[in-house]
Amino acid sequence: MAYAEKVYKVRDGKKTTKYTWRCRYKKPDGTWGSEPGFPTKIIAEKWGNDQEAAIREGRWADPELMRKRFGTFVEEWLAVQNPRGQTTENRRERLQSHILPRWRDTRLIELNWFDVEAWARTLPCAHSTTKYCVSLMSQILTGAVDARHIPHNPLAGRRLKGLPAATSGKRKERPEDMWAPPETVLQLARRMGPVDGLMVLTTAFIGLRFEEASGLHRRNALLTRSQKHDGGVFECSLVRVDGSEGALAQYFRYDEQAKRRTFHGLEPPKNATSARDIDVPPFLADLLARHLDAWPFDFVFTAPKGGWWWRSSWCARLRPAADGRKARPGGHGHPPLEKWEPIMPGLDMRALRHSHDTYQADINVHPVLAHEQAGHKYPGIKGIYQHPTPSMRVHRLEGLQGLYERALGNLGWESVWGS
């Protein structure tokens, strides 16, 4: 049972008549814990009895661990995590740039929602970054709860409200700007040519992420799905996003000498549902087959010399094709460039992926199949009990094929690249 003892104050090396009370209580390992600084014996004993009750009920957190600095626990938490490399480096960047400068020396028990929310409103970064920082702090504090450092997570279940309006002066993005009609996709694909344009077309019509398209190996392209259906067999071509090395990652990381290095290579997809087989509509299967027949490289979509795309290099290729460019005369080893009128300024690979999911909704693809093909987890109990059927797959493929053929007709084209 907990008890209290006097602790006399010392001045100039001599014990005075003034004192406080120290609580002594039995810890889970049988040793005696000690907590000083109580003004009365009754308060000290009550505090100790509360600790022993929490120990018996399995909800106790060591007061010494509660006083651990947030920055110290962050390193302990990071050491036992094992996400893919890009996620690890994203976390470290947010911690070093935004979180630790403010919270490194704060004790775990001192963290509370009021202070964190007030701090979040002062961050001069995008709202998505602010929310990620608060979410990351909550993840870390949940780890502190699991490690018995604090009794509860003060950030759990809380939502940021009242973030200041963006002050960048940029026009707020409208929902309709985040997707491209099929005719726009075909125009962009024709302008970029049969190789880079095919990557654009593939992204829009089967919904690959940029990392997945860049990391697509020819061994995972144009496989065959075969299922029993309607007294026969349903077959279609598919593209596989490999679960082990199916995405191309690019980020900065720090080596053992704390020098920043660039990582550019293959990693697993961002989550379990991203590893998937995507059904390919007939027109796209035909275009991919023609492309691979004459393509000398192992990866389906590459930079001109066969290497993986860097984001900056791909952006330099995509931006003038979508945004337009001025004419430029040739010279100094550069060929002349014709003027390009804008097709859809601001269109990027994420918008093309949005376009695919928008197409699926437009042709009434069943949600459980639409989620699967996009690499999203279907929410709720229906995500466990419902499964895509061959009939759903047929409907989706016919719908995507119809969108493509209708876009060709609206443009007055017979094919995307004229052959």
C-alpha positions in Angstrom: 0.0 0.0 0.0 1.3 3.5 -0.8 2.6 5.7 1.9 4.0 9.2 2.4 7.2 10.4 4.0 8.5 13.9 4.8 11.2 15.5 2.7 12.9 18.4 4.4 14.1 21.3 2.4 17.8 22.2 2.6 19.3 25.6 2.6 23.0 26.4 2.6 23.7 22.7 3.2 21.5 22.6 6.3 18.2 20.9 6.8 15.4 23.4 7.5 12.1 22.9 9.3 10.1 23.2 6.1 9.2 20.1 4.2 7.0 18.6 1.5 5.7 15.0 1.2 7.0 12.3 -1.0 4.8 9.4 -2.1 6.1 5.8 -2.2 4.2 3.2 -4.1 4.7 -0.3 -5.4 5.5 -0.5 -9.1 4.4 -3.4 -11.4 7.9 -5.1 -11.1 7.7 -5.1 -7.3 10.1 -2.2 -6.7 9.2 1.0 -4.9 8.4 4.1 -7.0 8.9 7.6 -5.7 7.2 10.9 -6.5 8.1 14.0 -4.5 6.6 17.5 -4.2 3.2 17.0 -2.5 2.0 19.7 -0.1 0.2 17.3 2.3 0.4 13.7 3.4 -3.2 13.0 2.4 -2.6 14.2 -1.1 0.6 12.2 -1.5 -1.1 9.0 -0.2 -4.1 9.5 -2.4 -1.9 9.9 -5.5 0.0 6.7 -4.6 -3.2 4.7 -4.1 -4.4 5.9 -7.5 -1.2 4.7 -9.1 -1.5 1.3 -7.5 -5.2 1.0 -8.5 -4.2 1.9 -12.1 -1.5 -0.8 -12.0 -4.0 -3.4 -10.8 -6.4 -2.4 -13.6 -3.7 -2.5 -16.3 -4.0 1.2 -17.2 -0.9 2.6 -15.4 1.7 4.8 -17.1 5.1 5.5 -15.4 5.3 9.1 -14.3 8.9 9.1 -15.3 8.0 8.1 -18.8 5.3 10.7 -19.0 8.0 13.4 -18.5 10.0 12.1 -21.4 10.6 14.8 -24.1 8.5 14.5 -27.2 11.7 14.7 -29.4 13.3 11.8 -27.6 10.2 9.6 -28.0 10.0 10.5 -31.7 13.3 8.8 -32.3 12.2 5.7 -30.4 9.0 5.6 -32.3 10.7 6.0 -35.7 13.1 3.2 -34.9 10.4 0.6 -34.6 8.4 1.7 -37.7 8.8 -0.1 -41.0 6.9 1.7 -43.8 8.3 2.1 -47.3 11.2 4.5 -47.7 9.2 7.4 -49.2 6.8 7.3 -46.2 9.7 7.3 -43.8 11.4 10.3 -45.4 8.1 12.2 -45.7 7.7 11.8 -41.9 11.2 12.9 -41.2 10.8 16.0 -43.4 7.6 17.0 -41.7 9.1 16.4 -38.3 12.3 18.4 -38.9 10.7 21.2 -40.8 7.5 21.8 -38.8 6.9 19.6 -35.7 10.1 19.3 -33.8 11.2 23.0 -33.8 8.1 23.6 -31.7 7.5 20.4 -29.7 11.0 18.8 -29.4 11.5 19.7 -25.7 7.8 19.4 -24.6 7.1 16.6 -22.2 4.7 14.0 -23.4 2.2 14.6 -20.6 2.2 18.3 -21.4 0.9 17.9 -24.9 -2.8 18.9 -25.3 -5.2 19.6 -28.1 -5.7 23.3 -27.3 -1.9 24.1 -27.8 -1.5 21.8 -30.8 -4.5 23.3 -32.6 -3.4 26.8 -31.9 0.1 26.0 -33.3 -1.3 24.3 -36.4 -3.2 27.6 -37.3 0.1 29.4 -37.4 1.9 27.1 -39.9 2.7 28.9 -43.1 2.3 25.7 -45.3 -0.5 24.2 -47.3 -3.6 22.9 -45.4 -2.9 19.4 -46.4 0.6 19.6 -44.9 -0.8 21.1 -41.7 -3.2 18.3 -41.4 -0.6 15.7 -42.1 1.6 17.2 -39.3 -1.2 17.0 -36.8 -2.1 13.5 -37.9 1.6 12.4 -37.6 1.8 13.8 -34.1 -1.4 11.8 -33.2 0.1 8.6 -34.6 3.2 9.2 -32.4 1.2 9.9 -29.3 -0.9 6.7 -29.9 2.5 4.9 -30.0 3.3 6.6 -26.6 0.0 5.2 -25.2 0.8 1.7 -26.5 4.3 2.0 -24.9 2.7 2.9 -21.6 4.3 6.4 -21.6 1.0 8.3 -21.3 -2.5 7.1 -20.3 -4.3 8.5 -23.3 -3.7 10.4 -26.6 -5.1 14.0 -26.3 -5.1 14.3 -30.1 -7.1 11.2 -30.9 -10.3 11.7 -32.8 -9.9 15.5 -33.0 -10.3 17.5 -36.2 -8.6 20.8 -37.2 -11.1 23.6 -37.7 -10.8 27.2 -38.5 -7.6 27.0 -40.5 -6.8 30.4 -42.1 -7.7 30.9 -45.7 -4.9 30.5 -48.3 -3.1 33.8 -49.0 -1.1 32.7 -52.0 -3.3 34.7 -54.4 -3.9 31.6 -56.5 -7.4 30.9 -57.7 -9.0 28.1 -55.7 -9.1 24.9 -57.7 -12.6 23.9 -58.8 -13.7 20.3 -58.9 -14.3 20.4 -62.6 -10.6 21.3 -63.1 -9.4 18.0 -61.7 -10.5 15.8 -64.6 -10.2 15.8 -68.4 -12.9 14.7 -70.9 -11.9 11.8 -73.2 -11.5 14.1 -76.2 -9.0 16.2 -74.2 -7.0 13.1 -73.3 -6.8 12.0 -76.9 -5.7 15.4 -78.1 -2.9 15.5 -75.5 -1.9 11.9 -76.3 -1.6 12.8 -80.0 0.5 15.9 -79.3 2.9 13.9 -77.1 3.3 11.1 -79.5 2.9 7.3 -79.5 5.3 6.7 -76.5 4.7 9.5 -74.0 1.2 10.0 -75.2 0.4 6.3 -74.5 1.4 6.9 -70.9 -1.1 9.7 -70.7 -3.8 7.6 -72.4 -3.1 4.6 -70.1 -3.3 6.8 -67.0 -6.6 8.3 -67.9 -8.3 5.0 -69.0 -7.0 2.5 -66.3 -6.1 4.9 -63.5 -2.4 4.1 -62.8 -0.6 6.5 -60.5 2.5 8.2 -61.9 4.7 5.9 -59.7 2.9 2.8 -60.9 3.0 3.8 -64.6 6.7 4.7 -64.4 7.5 1.4 -62.5 5.5 -0.9 -64.8 7.6 -3.7 -66.1 6.7 -5.4 -69.4 6.3 -8.7 -67.5 3.4 -7.2 -65.7 1.8 -5.7 -68.8 -0.9 -7.5 -70.9 -1.4 -10.5 -68.7 -4.7 -12.4 -69.0 -7.6 -12.6 -66.7 -9.7 -15.8 -67.1 -12.9 -16.4 -65.2 -15.9 -18.7 -65.7 -18.9 -16.7 -66.9 -22.3 -17.3 -68.3 -21.6 -20.9 -69.3 -18.3 -20.0 -70.9 -15.1 -18.2 -70.0 -14.6 -14.4 -69.6 -11.1 -13.3 -70.7 -9.5 -9.8 -70.9 -6.1 -8.3 -70.8 -4.8 -6.8 -67.6 -2.0 -4.8 -66.1 -0.6 -5.8 -62.8 0.7 -3.5 -60.1 3.3 -5.7 -58.4 3.0 -5.8 -54.6 6.7 -6.1 -54.1 8.3 -3.6 -56.5 5.4 -2.1 -58.4 6.0 1.7 -57.9 8.8 4.1 -58.8 9.8 6.2 -55.8 11.8 9.4 -55.8 12.7 11.3 -52.6 15.6 12.6 -50.5 17.0 10.5 -47.7 19.9 10.9 -45.3 22.9 8.5 -45.2 24.9 7.5 -42.1 27.0 10.7 -42.5 23.8 12.8 -42.4 24.3 13.8 -46.0 21.2 14.2 -48.1 21.0 11.7 -51.0 18.4 11.2 -53.8 16.7 7.9 -53.9 15.3 6.9 -57.3 14.2 3.3 -57.6 11.4 0.8 -57.2 9.4 0.3 -54.0 6.2 -1.5 -53.0 3.0 0.4 -53.8 1.7 2.9 -51.2 -0.7 0.4 -49.5 -2.0 -3.2 -49.7 -5.0 -2.3 -51.9 -2.8 -0.6 -54.4 -1.3 -3.9 -55.5 -3.9 -5.0 -58.0 -4.8 -6.4 -61.4 -6.4 -3.7 -63.6 -8.6 -4.8 -66.6 -7.5 -3.1 -69.8 -10.1 -2.1 -72.4 -9.6 -3.6 -75.9 -8.4 -0.4 -77.6 -5.7 0.2 -75.0 -4.6 -3.5 -75.0 -4.1 -3.2 -78.7 -2.1 0.0 -78.4 0.1 -1.4 -75.6 0.7 -4.6 -77.6 1.9 -2.6 -80.6 4.1 -0.4 -78.4 5.7 -3.4 -76.7 6.4 -5.2 -79.9 8.8 -2.5 -81.0 9.9 -1.3 -77.5 13.5 -2.2 -76.6 13.4 -1.5 -72.9 12.2 -3.6 -69.9 9.9 -0.9 -68.5 6.8 0.0 -70.5 7.1 3.8 -70.1 10.6 5.3 -69.9 12.5 8.4 -70.6 14.0 8.6 -74.2 17.2 6.7 -73.3 15.4 4.0 -71.4 15.9 5.3 -67.9 13.2 5.9 -65.3 11.4 9.2 -65.5 12.3 11.9 -63.0 9.2 13.8 -62.0 10.9 17.1 -63.1 11.7 15.6 -66.6 8.2 14.3 -67.1 6.8 17.6 -66.0 9.0 19.4 -68.5 7.5 17.1 -71.2 3.9 17.3 -70.1 3.5 21.0 -69.2 4.0 22.6 -72.7 1.9 19.8 -74.2 -1.0 20.7 -71.9 -0.4 24.4 -71.3 0.8 25.4 -74.8 4.0 26.9 -76.0 5.4 29.6 -78.2 7.1 28.9 -81.5 10.9 28.8 -81.4 13.4 28.8 -84.2 16.0 26.2 -84.4 19.7 26.7 -83.6 22.6 25.5 -81.4 21.6 21.9 -81.8 17.9 22.5 -81.1 15.3 21.8 -83.8 12.6 24.5 -84.5 9.5 24.2 -82.4 6.0 24.9 -83.7 3.5 26.9 -81.7 1.1 24.8 -79.5 -2.2 26.2 -78.4 -3.2 25.2 -74.9 -5.2 22.0 -74.6 -6.0 22.1 -70.8 -3.7 24.3 -68.8 -2.7 22.8 -65.4 -3.6 19.2 -66.4 -1.3 16.8 -64.6 -1.0 13.1 -63.9 -3.1 13.2 -60.8 -5.9 14.9 -62.7 -5.6 12.1 -65.3 -6.1 9.6 -62.6 -9.1 11.5 -61.3 -10.4 11.4 -64.9 -10.3 7.6 -64.8 -12.4 7.4 -61.7 -14.7 10.0 -63.1 -15.2 7.9 -66.2 -16.0 4.9 -64.1 -18.7 6.8 -62.3 -20.0 8.2 -65.6 -20.5 4.7 -67.1 -22.0 3.4 -63.8 -19.2 0.9 -62.9 -20.3 -0.9 -59.7 -18.5 0.8 -56.7 -16.9 -2.4 -55.5 -15.2 -2.9 -58.9 -14.4 0.8 -59.2 -12.6 0.8 -55.9 -10.7 -2.3 -56.8 -9.5 -1.0 -60.1 -8.5 2.4 -58.7 -6.5 0.7 -55.8 -8.9 2.0 -53.1 -10.3 0.1 -50.2 -14.1 -0.2 -50.4 -15.4 1.0 -47.1 -17.6 -0.7 -44.6 -19.0 -4.2 -44.3 -19.8 -4.2 -48.0 -16.1 -4.1 -48.8 -15.9 -7.6 -47.1 -19.1 -9.2 -48.5 -19.2 -7.8 -52.0 -16.9 -8.9 -54.8 -16.4 -7.9 -58.5 -18.1 -10.3 -60.9 -17.3 -11.0 -64.6 -20.5 -9.2 -65.6 -19.3 -6.1 -63.8 -16.0 -6.3 -65.5 -17.6 -6.7 -69.0 -19.8 -3.6 -68.3 -16.7 -1.6 -67.3 -14.6 -2.5 -70.3 -17.5 -1.9 -72.7 -18.1 1.5 -71.1 -14.4 2.6 -71.4 -14.3 1.3 -74.9 -17.4 3.3 -75.7 -15.9 6.5 -74.2 -12.8 6.1 -76.4 -14.7 5.4 -79.6 -17.1 8.2 -79.0 -14.2 10.7 -78.4 -12.6 9.6 -81.6 -15.9 10.2 -83.5 -16.3 13.6 -81.8 -12.8 14.6 -82.9 -13.4 13.2 -86.4 -10.4 10.9 -86.1 -10.0 7.3 -87.1 -7.2 6.6 -84.6 -5.1 8.5 -82.1 -1.8 8.6 -84.0 -3.1 8.2 -87.5 -2.0 4.6 -88.2 
